[in-house]
Amino acid sequence: MSRYALELSPDGDRLTYTYDNQSERPGVASLLRDLETCGIQFRDIDTQNSSLEEIFVNLVRKGA
């Protein structure tokens, strides 16, 4: 599972997978299969896209 660079929330209720949705194979289907194989159950899936402003701010921060 380390190949996905997952982040677990401090309370352990949320698992975050960040990926490039423009990628030819973002790996979401593989992640879901691997979670099932490991016996990890989930109740909901929430997706979010970064805005251009968020992307710009992150790029500026990295350059500082």
ZIQUIHU-V708680 format. One record per run of one state. SS is the DSSP state (helix for helix, strand for strand, loop for the rest). FROM is the first residue (numbers start at 1). TO is the last residue. If there is no record, write none. Layout:
SS/FROM/TO
SS/FROM/TO
//
This chain:
loop/1/1
helix/2/4
loop/5/6
strand/7/8
loop/9/14
strand/15/16
loop/17/27
helix/28/37
loop/38/51
helix/52/63
loop/64/64
//
